[in-house]
Amino acid sequence: MQIQRVNRTDAEKVYIVIKNVSGGTITTGMGARFVGGAAAEIVSTDGIQAVKSADATMTMFAGIAVEDIADNDYGRVQAYGITSIMLSAEANKTVGVTGLTNSFLLAGGLSGSFTSTKTEVGLTTFGYKYVQCLTTTNISGGVPMCSGFVRAI
């Protein structure tokens, strides 16, 4: 675990190391979760192996990749603080600070990406782990990114 030293001019950040076992690259900005959230993965639970995140297993959410992590390689994910978050490309949709419910994100159509319409009440479902978009972003086409806050610890 890497914790940025307290500095009054920089936002606090916490990073952890994961091993990507998803079968493909976890790209910068994608969410990652620890292996073990699904019954078929329980034997592989070791606290370091991770795959791209999805809603059904957000309780195992590790954080947002801060670098591209090749398959079967180690890399850092940000478990706490402000970072860039990959959003899923959806037609005619805007996420972010258009309202409280639109700023909280959940797993998007592209594995590891995020989309909007998460309600604040639903946060307890994921053990108080959440991703929140802090900028208003149109996610129509391409692979857009937003600046947001992640809390995985």
MIVOTOR-918965 format. One record per residue: x, y, z of N, C-alpha, C in turn; residue number from 0; residue in three letters. Coordinates in nm, 3 decimals, always signed. Example, Ala and Ser with C-alpha at 12.3 -4.5 7.8 and 13.67 -1.06 7.14 Angstrom:
> +1.319	-0.569	+0.780	+1.230	-0.450	+0.780	+1.320	-0.330	+0.780	0	ALA
> +1.285	-0.225	+0.708	+1.367	-0.106	+0.714	+1.290	+0.003	+0.787	1	SER
//
This chain:
> +0.085	-0.117	+0.000	+0.000	+0.000	+0.000	+0.090	+0.123	+0.000	0	MET
> +0.054	+0.218	-0.083	+0.128	+0.344	-0.091	+0.032	+0.455	-0.052	1	GLN
> +0.067	+0.530	+0.048	-0.016	+0.639	+0.095	+0.061	+0.770	+0.075	2	ILE
> +0.000	+0.862	+0.004	+0.064	+0.992	-0.017	+0.074	+1.063	+0.116	3	GLN
> +0.188	+1.121	+0.143	+0.206	+1.194	+0.268	+0.109	+1.312	+0.273	4	ARG
> +0.065	+1.342	+0.391	-0.027	+1.453	+0.408	+0.042	+1.583	+0.363	5	VAL
> -0.027	+1.653	+0.276	+0.026	+1.776	+0.220	-0.094	+1.867	+0.200	6	ASN
> -0.091	+1.984	+0.254	-0.210	+2.070	+0.249	-0.243	+2.120	+0.109	7	ARG
> -0.152	+2.107	+0.013	-0.182	+2.155	-0.122	-0.218	+2.043	-0.221	8	THR
> -0.206	+1.918	-0.180	-0.241	+1.805	-0.267	-0.351	+1.722	-0.202	9	ASP
> -0.437	+1.666	-0.286	-0.543	+1.578	-0.235	-0.481	+1.448	-0.184	10	ALA
> -0.542	+1.388	-0.083	-0.494	+1.262	-0.029	-0.525	+1.149	-0.127	11	GLU
> -0.432	+1.054	-0.138	-0.447	+0.941	-0.229	-0.389	+0.817	-0.164	12	LYS
> -0.455	+0.702	-0.189	-0.406	+0.573	-0.142	-0.402	+0.478	-0.261	13	VAL
> -0.288	+0.413	-0.282	-0.270	+0.318	-0.391	-0.244	+0.179	-0.334	14	TYR
> -0.289	+0.076	-0.406	-0.256	-0.062	-0.370	-0.210	-0.134	-0.495	15	ILE
> -0.140	-0.244	-0.477	-0.090	-0.324	-0.588	-0.183	-0.443	-0.610	16	VAL
> -0.213	-0.470	-0.738	-0.293	-0.588	-0.774	-0.219	-0.667	-0.880	17	ILE
> -0.258	-0.792	-0.899	-0.211	-0.875	-1.010	-0.330	-0.896	-1.102	18	LYS
> -0.319	-0.853	-1.226	-0.428	-0.865	-1.323	-0.436	-1.009	-1.375	19	ASN
> -0.548	-1.075	-1.350	-0.572	-1.211	-1.400	-0.701	-1.215	-1.483	20	VAL
> -0.735	-1.103	-1.546	-0.861	-1.092	-1.619	-0.856	-1.151	-1.760	21	SER
> -0.738	-1.183	-1.810	-0.727	-1.236	-1.945	-0.703	-1.127	-2.049	22	GLY
> -0.698	-1.003	-2.008	-0.673	-0.889	-2.095	-0.620	-0.773	-2.013	23	GLY
> -0.580	-0.667	-2.079	-0.525	-0.551	-2.010	-0.632	-0.475	-1.933	24	THR
> -0.601	-0.436	-1.812	-0.685	-0.342	-1.737	-0.627	-0.204	-1.770	25	ILE
> -0.704	-0.124	-1.843	-0.658	+0.004	-1.894	-0.670	+0.112	-1.787	26	THR
> -0.584	+0.214	-1.797	-0.589	+0.328	-1.706	-0.732	+0.384	-1.700	27	THR
> -0.783	+0.403	-1.579	-0.918	+0.455	-1.559	-1.023	+0.349	-1.537	28	GLY
> -0.991	+0.222	-1.565	-1.087	+0.112	-1.544	-1.091	+0.072	-1.397	29	MET
> -1.206	+0.023	-1.355	-1.220	-0.029	-1.220	-1.169	-0.172	-1.213	30	GLY
> -1.116	-0.209	-1.098	-1.069	-0.345	-1.075	-1.127	-0.396	-0.945	31	ALA
> -1.152	-0.525	-0.940	-1.202	-0.587	-0.818	-1.118	-0.710	-0.787	32	ARG
> -1.110	-0.743	-0.660	-1.036	-0.862	-0.620	-1.110	-0.987	-0.663	33	PHE
> -1.035	-1.091	-0.697	-1.092	-1.221	-0.730	-1.149	-1.280	-0.602	34	VAL
> -1.262	-1.346	-0.612	-1.324	-1.409	-0.496	-1.466	-1.365	-0.473	35	GLY
> -1.515	-1.271	-0.554	-1.651	-1.222	-0.538	-1.755	-1.315	-0.598	36	GLY
> -1.712	-1.409	-0.680	-1.804	-1.505	-0.742	-1.768	-1.644	-0.694	37	ALA
> -1.868	-1.733	-0.686	-1.846	-1.868	-0.632	-1.734	-1.942	-0.705	38	ALA
> -1.724	-1.927	-0.836	-1.623	-1.998	-0.913	-1.481	-1.948	-0.884	39	ALA
> -1.468	-1.834	-0.819	-1.336	-1.774	-0.793	-1.286	-1.793	-0.651	40	GLU
> -1.366	-1.850	-0.565	-1.332	-1.855	-0.422	-1.197	-1.921	-0.397	41	ILE
> -1.163	-2.025	-0.474	-1.036	-2.094	-0.451	-0.917	-2.007	-0.488	42	VAL
> -0.938	-1.901	-0.566	-0.829	-1.813	-0.608	-0.815	-1.688	-0.521	43	SER
> -0.895	-1.675	-0.419	-0.890	-1.556	-0.335	-0.759	-1.549	-0.259	44	THR
> -0.679	-1.444	-0.287	-0.552	-1.429	-0.217	-0.523	-1.284	-0.180	45	ASP
> -0.613	-1.192	-0.214	-0.596	-1.053	-0.176	-0.509	-0.972	-0.268	46	GLY
> -0.464	-1.029	-0.381	-0.386	-0.952	-0.478	-0.434	-0.973	-0.620	47	ILE
> -0.487	-1.093	-0.653	-0.538	-1.116	-0.788	-0.665	-1.036	-0.811	48	GLN
> -0.674	-0.973	-0.930	-0.788	-0.887	-0.960	-0.827	-0.897	-1.106	49	ALA
> -0.953	-0.862	-1.134	-1.009	-0.856	-1.269	-1.084	-0.725	-1.284	50	VAL
> -1.133	-0.697	-1.404	-1.212	-0.575	-1.427	-1.340	-0.582	-1.344	51	LYS
> -1.383	-0.469	-1.291	-1.499	-0.467	-1.202	-1.631	-0.480	-1.277	52	SER
> -1.732	-0.526	-1.203	-1.869	-0.537	-1.251	-1.961	-0.520	-1.130	53	ALA
> -2.086	-0.477	-1.154	-2.179	-0.448	-1.044	-2.198	-0.562	-0.946	54	ASP
> -2.211	-0.683	-0.996	-2.246	-0.795	-0.910	-2.142	-0.821	-0.802	55	ALA
> -2.020	-0.777	-0.823	-1.913	-0.806	-0.728	-1.845	-0.679	-0.678	56	THR
> -1.917	-0.568	-0.673	-1.857	-0.443	-0.628	-1.814	-0.446	-0.482	57	MET
> -1.861	-0.542	-0.405	-1.813	-0.552	-0.266	-1.665	-0.588	-0.265	58	THR
> -1.614	-0.646	-0.373	-1.473	-0.682	-0.385	-1.392	-0.573	-0.456	59	MET
> -1.452	-0.455	-0.476	-1.392	-0.346	-0.551	-1.257	-0.306	-0.490	60	PHE
> -1.153	-0.300	-0.575	-1.018	-0.267	-0.529	-0.983	-0.122	-0.555	61	ALA
> -1.027	-0.068	-0.671	-0.996	+0.071	-0.703	-0.991	+0.094	-0.853	62	GLY
> -0.936	+0.209	-0.892	-0.927	+0.252	-1.032	-0.781	+0.241	-1.076	63	ILE
> -0.758	+0.175	-1.190	-0.622	+0.159	-1.242	-0.560	+0.295	-1.275	64	ALA
> -0.440	+0.319	-1.228	-0.370	+0.444	-1.257	-0.265	+0.425	-1.366	65	VAL
> -0.258	+0.304	-1.418	-0.168	+0.269	-1.527	-0.225	+0.147	-1.598	66	GLU
> -0.185	+0.124	-1.723	-0.226	+0.003	-1.792	-0.159	-0.116	-1.724	67	ASP
> -0.239	-0.220	-1.695	-0.186	-0.339	-1.628	-0.209	-0.458	-1.720	68	ILE
> -0.101	-0.511	-1.777	-0.110	-0.624	-1.869	-0.158	-0.749	-1.795	69	ALA
> -0.215	-0.844	-1.870	-0.260	-0.969	-1.810	-0.142	-1.040	-1.744	70	ASP
> -0.165	-1.095	-1.627	-0.065	-1.165	-1.546	+0.052	-1.075	-1.505	71	ASN
> +0.025	-0.946	-1.493	+0.127	-0.852	-1.448	+0.075	-0.777	-1.327	72	ASP
> +0.164	-0.711	-1.256	+0.129	-0.634	-1.137	+0.119	-0.486	-1.173	73	TYR
> +0.031	-0.414	-1.105	+0.018	-0.271	-1.127	-0.055	-0.206	-1.012	74	GLY
> -0.062	-0.072	-1.017	-0.124	+0.004	-0.908	-0.266	+0.045	-0.943	75	ARG
> -0.354	+0.039	-0.844	-0.487	+0.096	-0.854	-0.502	+0.194	-0.739	76	VAL
> -0.581	+0.298	-0.764	-0.606	+0.397	-0.661	-0.730	+0.357	-0.584	77	GLN
> -0.713	+0.336	-0.455	-0.823	+0.291	-0.370	-0.894	+0.405	-0.300	78	ALA
> -0.834	+0.524	-0.301	-0.895	+0.638	-0.234	-0.842	+0.766	-0.296	79	TYR
> -0.930	+0.861	-0.322	-0.889	+0.993	-0.367	-0.942	+1.029	-0.505	80	GLY
> -0.895	+1.142	-0.555	-0.937	+1.195	-0.684	-0.854	+1.132	-0.795	81	ILE
> -0.919	+1.085	-0.902	-0.850	+1.021	-1.013	-0.933	+1.033	-1.140	82	THR
> -0.879	+0.985	-1.253	-0.953	+0.981	-1.380	-1.025	+0.847	-1.391	83	SER
> -1.153	+0.851	-1.428	-1.237	+0.733	-1.432	-1.289	+0.712	-1.573	84	ILE
> -1.278	+0.588	-1.624	-1.328	+0.556	-1.757	-1.479	+0.536	-1.753	85	MET
> -1.549	+0.604	-1.843	-1.695	+0.593	-1.851	-1.734	+0.511	-1.973	86	LEU
> -1.847	+0.441	-1.964	-1.895	+0.365	-2.079	-1.958	+0.461	-2.179	87	SER
> -1.943	+0.430	-2.306	-2.000	+0.514	-2.412	-2.147	+0.477	-2.431	88	ALA
> -2.236	+0.569	-2.403	-2.379	+0.547	-2.418	-2.440	+0.665	-2.491	89	GLU
> -2.536	+0.637	-2.576	-2.598	+0.743	-2.656	-2.679	+0.839	-2.570	90	ALA
> -2.665	+0.967	-2.598	-2.746	+1.073	-2.537	-2.751	+1.066	-2.384	91	ASN
> -2.636	+1.059	-2.321	-2.633	+1.052	-2.175	-2.524	+1.142	-2.121	92	LYS
> -2.554	+1.211	-2.013	-2.457	+1.296	-1.945	-2.449	+1.249	-1.800	93	THR
> -2.327	+1.235	-1.748	-2.309	+1.197	-1.608	-2.236	+1.309	-1.537	94	VAL
> -2.238	+1.304	-1.407	-2.164	+1.402	-1.327	-2.254	+1.482	-1.238	95	GLY
> -2.223	+1.608	-1.228	-2.290	+1.693	-1.132	-2.419	+1.753	-1.186	96	VAL
> -2.494	+1.673	-1.263	-2.626	+1.715	-1.309	-2.729	+1.688	-1.200	97	THR
> -2.690	+1.621	-1.096	-2.775	+1.590	-0.982	-2.705	+1.486	-0.897	98	GLY
> -2.740	+1.476	-0.771	-2.673	+1.384	-0.680	-2.677	+1.240	-0.730	99	LEU
> -2.792	+1.194	-0.775	-2.801	+1.054	-0.818	-2.718	+1.027	-0.942	100	THR
> -2.697	+1.125	-1.029	-2.617	+1.104	-1.149	-2.467	+1.110	-1.122	101	ASN
> -2.424	+1.157	-1.008	-2.280	+1.167	-0.983	-2.222	+1.036	-0.930	102	SER
> -2.304	+0.950	-0.869	-2.255	+0.821	-0.822	-2.261	+0.722	-0.937	103	PHE
> -2.153	+0.646	-0.955	-2.141	+0.560	-1.072	-2.153	+0.412	-1.035	104	LEU
> -2.194	+0.333	-1.134	-2.197	+0.189	-1.122	-2.134	+0.131	-1.247	105	LEU
> -2.113	+0.001	-1.250	-2.045	-0.062	-1.362	-2.119	-0.034	-1.492	106	ALA
> -2.042	+0.001	-1.597	-2.098	+0.032	-1.728	-2.101	-0.088	-1.819	107	GLY
> -2.142	-0.066	-1.944	-2.153	-0.173	-2.042	-2.019	-0.235	-2.078	108	GLY
> -1.914	-0.155	-2.086	-1.779	-0.202	-2.113	-1.719	-0.247	-1.981	109	LEU
> -1.673	-0.370	-1.973	-1.618	-0.423	-1.849	-1.509	-0.332	-1.793	110	SER
> -1.520	-0.295	-1.667	-1.425	-0.206	-1.603	-1.462	-0.059	-1.612	111	GLY
> -1.561	-0.025	-1.696	-1.604	+0.114	-1.710	-1.719	+0.143	-1.615	112	SER
> -1.760	+0.270	-1.611	-1.866	+0.312	-1.520	-1.971	+0.394	-1.594	113	PHE
> -2.091	+0.400	-1.536	-2.201	+0.480	-1.589	-2.276	+0.541	-1.471	114	THR
> -2.383	+0.617	-1.497	-2.450	+0.690	-1.389	-2.579	+0.624	-1.344	115	SER
> -2.657	+0.699	-1.269	-2.787	+0.666	-1.208	-2.774	+0.576	-1.086	116	THR
> -2.670	+0.594	-1.011	-2.655	+0.525	-0.882	-2.712	+0.615	-0.775	117	LYS
> -2.795	+0.563	-0.689	-2.852	+0.646	-0.584	-2.769	+0.636	-0.456	118	THR
> -2.770	+0.740	-0.379	-2.692	+0.744	-0.256	-2.731	+0.631	-0.161	119	GLU
> -2.859	+0.598	-0.155	-2.906	+0.492	-0.068	-2.843	+0.359	-0.105	120	VAL
> -2.818	+0.338	-0.234	-2.761	+0.212	-0.281	-2.617	+0.190	-0.243	121	GLY
> -2.550	+0.291	-0.190	-2.408	+0.276	-0.158	-2.384	+0.169	-0.053	122	LEU
> -2.475	+0.149	+0.040	-2.456	+0.049	+0.144	-2.450	-0.091	+0.084	123	THR
> -2.508	-0.113	-0.033	-2.505	-0.243	-0.099	-2.362	-0.286	-0.127	124	THR
> -2.274	-0.192	-0.153	-2.137	-0.223	-0.189	-2.041	-0.201	-0.072	125	PHE
> -2.091	-0.208	+0.049	-2.005	-0.193	+0.166	-1.941	-0.056	+0.174	126	GLY
> -2.016	+0.047	+0.135	-1.969	+0.186	+0.138	-1.853	+0.213	+0.043	127	TYR
> -1.834	+0.126	-0.056	-1.735	+0.150	-0.161	-1.808	+0.218	-0.275	128	LYS
> -1.749	+0.324	-0.328	-1.818	+0.392	-0.438	-1.722	+0.468	-0.527	129	TYR
> -1.773	+0.503	-0.645	-1.703	+0.586	-0.742	-1.799	+0.700	-0.774	130	VAL
> -1.750	+0.822	-0.766	-1.836	+0.940	-0.788	-1.771	+1.032	-0.890	131	GLN
> -1.845	+1.066	-0.995	-1.797	+1.158	-1.098	-1.814	+1.301	-1.047	132	CYS
> -1.707	+1.380	-1.052	-1.712	+1.516	-1.000	-1.717	+1.622	-1.110	133	LEU
> -1.718	+1.579	-1.235	-1.729	+1.670	-1.348	-1.845	+1.626	-1.435	134	THR
> -1.909	+1.719	-1.503	-2.019	+1.684	-1.592	-1.958	+1.644	-1.727	135	THR
> -1.991	+1.521	-1.772	-1.932	+1.466	-1.892	-2.039	+1.402	-1.979	136	THR
> -2.039	+1.433	-2.109	-2.129	+1.367	-2.203	-2.060	+1.238	-2.245	137	ASN
> -2.128	+1.124	-2.228	-2.065	+0.995	-2.257	-2.117	+0.934	-2.387	138	ILE
> -2.162	+1.018	-2.480	-2.210	+0.970	-2.609	-2.093	+0.946	-2.703	139	SER
> -2.058	+0.821	-2.726	-1.951	+0.785	-2.819	-1.813	+0.792	-2.757	140	GLY
> -1.720	+0.722	-2.820	-1.582	+0.720	-2.771	-1.571	+0.651	-2.637	141	GLY
> -1.460	+0.670	-2.571	-1.440	+0.619	-2.436	-1.404	+0.739	-2.349	142	VAL
> -1.507	+0.809	-2.299	-1.483	+0.931	-2.222	-1.429	+0.902	-2.082	143	PRO
> -1.365	+1.002	-2.026	-1.312	+0.995	-1.890	-1.371	+1.111	-1.811	144	MET
> -1.382	+1.094	-1.680	-1.422	+1.205	-1.595	-1.328	+1.210	-1.476	145	CYS
> -1.319	+1.324	-1.414	-1.244	+1.337	-1.291	-1.340	+1.300	-1.179	146	SER
> -1.299	+1.210	-1.093	-1.391	+1.166	-0.989	-1.321	+1.122	-0.864	147	GLY
> -1.401	+1.079	-0.768	-1.354	+1.036	-0.637	-1.381	+0.887	-0.623	148	PHE
> -1.282	+0.815	-0.576	-1.298	+0.671	-0.553	-1.279	+0.642	-0.405	149	VAL
> -1.364	+0.556	-0.351	-1.349	+0.510	-0.212	-1.368	+0.360	-0.213	150	ARG
> -1.256	+0.288	-0.211	-1.261	+0.142	-0.210	-1.212	+0.084	-0.078	151	ALA
> -1.166	+0.173	+0.012	-1.117	+0.123	+0.141	-1.195	+0.188	+0.253	152	ILE
//
